[in-house]
Amino acid sequence: MSSLFGHEPFWVIALKAVLIFVFLMVYTLFNIWFERRVVAKMQHRIGPNVNGPFGLLQSLADGVKLALKEDIVVKAADKIVYILAPILATIPAFLAWAVIPFGPTVKIPFTDRMTPLQLTDLPVAVLYILAMTSIGVYGIVLAGWSSGSIYALLGGMRSSAQVISYEVAMGLSFVSVFMYAGSMSTSEIVSAQHSTWFFVPLFPSFIIYCIAMVGETNRAPFDLPEAEGELVGGFHTEYSSLKFALFFLAEYVNMVTVSALATTLFLGGWRAPFGLSQVNDGVLNTGYWPVLWFFGKTLAFIFMFVWLRGTLPRMRYDQFMSFGWKVLIPVSLVWIVAVALIRKLKNEDMLGQQTLMWVAIVAGVLVLLTFLIPEKKTPEPPPEPDEVDAFAGGYPVPPMPEAKPRSS
Amino acid sequence: MTTFWLLAPIMVIAALGLLFAKKAVHAALCLAVVMISLAILYAVQNAPFLFVVQIIVYTGAIMMLFLFVLMLVGVESSDAVKETIRGQRFVATVIGLIFGITAVLAIGQTVTGSVKGLNAANTNGNPYGLAQLLFGKYVLAFEFTSALLITAAVGAMVLAHKELLVPRQTQAEIAARRMREYAESGRHPGPLPTPGVFARHNAVDTPALLPDGTPLESSIASSIVARGQQRDGFDDDIDKVVEQLDDVEGTDK
């Protein structure tokens, strides 16, 4: 952890805070456009292409229109909580970005001052992000409760249950990263990945995190709190205008937050991708280059979110919960024990890199083999009679195409 | 020190709100304010680990409290002021006082002892210092607490568990049963008709009308019928419309 954190002049901190805020706002506008264009491509449509180059200004126009709409406070609402809820959803989403590392220590242009491209860092930065997301859930639950509407209430309840149960799996997937990095600070986790990115040795954790982050951000296929077929709009059914815009903003910022966290914890943070980090003695890992790699990696995760939305249907609620509690959490617990064992054996020199590789390969092959096990056979339906009873069960039944009608 | 003087009044007001709020959810919200302010005070005191753990643990806990309030007390109910157990308030006051005195005495005794200082406690970093205490000196107390919590969780599960008397029906079985019922008694296998679609209103309290104009009772939710809130008879409405039409015609002439 750089000693600069917490000891910088005020103007540097203010500059970085404002830049992060602007970055998140612009990135949100970009993401809305990006999502619409990518989903359109997947569905053989064009998507927004009228306002600005490639339709890039469409989300800006939509945002202005949304802000200028009539702001309705419904009669049955608990007024204070109703107004507080969108604020409570949005602010923690931005606060989480205080500890995300965008790059290494760089020189601020036009000055001699060196500063890390990260607002601040804590010895427990990753837990801090977890804490901020859990405050953000309050916004959703309170919005559901205060709207005075059954749809909103059900959406809020679903969301709280969902986020709490997937946060457990998410937290457990962090544990193995902490064990490998020996720290919970984001900048130290990035610097611990200078030789191998953690998604290679900790692949199961990476998969668990990727699933949990979709559940945590209420995105398809886990977007049950706003399942429009069942709950109209879910927790934000009764919200309009800027208040609705705040929920929208919070959802997209949270999506970027979990993507940035995945990048930081598993994909080497701001480090250049495999081939590029060797170019010219790692020049691409210095200066402002890393910001580019960081954006690229988060954008890849955003693309994954959009891809999921374009591909998968929404899950049923009970299946979703039992998947979280009965599959994700036990698997991550077993994996944590395995990681602790491997670390201990490696530290005691009882386990070489070679053996570890072989064990990993064998385990991978075994997992692949489980896909070949045939599924449990469903009992075969009784064979159709040759002759069809046109009034089976007392109700007229059309015959199958090749069946003969009864010859009576 | 500034943070303390900024947060202290907020915390005191929120704590008072916790005691005097009419709605249970407001009380839970006040509790959340107290807990988060406390967490910020920990952060100011150079205890970052305690700061985040306080927020993570208590937001989860208060969220559970919300759920319990909503499920046990209901969405819209305020606190009942009546004592349900006789002498409950008196006993609660006495026990609260005893607890307060014990807490003050215990904290007073630890504070007056020798203080090592933050630098000594945080030599290897804050999480390491805490881990050393939790898994070294106080490991037994820590394990006992976790055993207590697990017992409580298992107890809650046992109390809430419901034994299934008959095997759960699968979707295929439910569909087959509906078709069988249709064949036997003519009960429609699909979902119930929605209220109001072919009627003059589309509100949930208005029954749908069959093609011959008779209202279809099964299109209204049974809870609305039980509360006697369904709208019945359209004769008044029709009379009113006819009257209006007559008026319009009258003015035309």
HADDOCK unambig.tbl for C-alpha pairs under 7 A between the chains (distance, minus, plus):
assign (segid A and resid 124 and name CA) (segid B and resid 48 and name CA) 6.75 0.50 0.50
assign (segid A and resid 124 and name CA) (segid B and resid 49 and name CA) 6.10 0.50 0.50
assign (segid A and resid 127 and name CA) (segid B and resid 52 and name CA) 6.23 0.50 0.50
assign (segid A and resid 128 and name CA) (segid B and resid 52 and name CA) 5.42 0.50 0.50
assign (segid A and resid 131 and name CA) (segid B and resid 52 and name CA) 5.92 0.50 0.50
assign (segid A and resid 131 and name CA) (segid B and resid 55 and name CA) 5.70 0.50 0.50
assign (segid A and resid 131 and name CA) (segid B and resid 56 and name CA) 4.86 0.50 0.50
assign (segid A and resid 134 and name CA) (segid B and resid 56 and name CA) 6.59 0.50 0.50
assign (segid A and resid 134 and name CA) (segid B and resid 59 and name CA) 6.55 0.50 0.50
assign (segid A and resid 135 and name CA) (segid B and resid 59 and name CA) 6.55 0.50 0.50
assign (segid A and resid 164 and name CA) (segid B and resid 60 and name CA) 7.00 0.50 0.50
assign (segid A and resid 393 and name CA) (segid B and resid 183 and name CA) 6.12 0.50 0.50
assign (segid A and resid 394 and name CA) (segid B and resid 183 and name CA) 5.91 0.50 0.50
assign (segid A and resid 395 and name CA) (segid B and resid 183 and name CA) 6.14 0.50 0.50
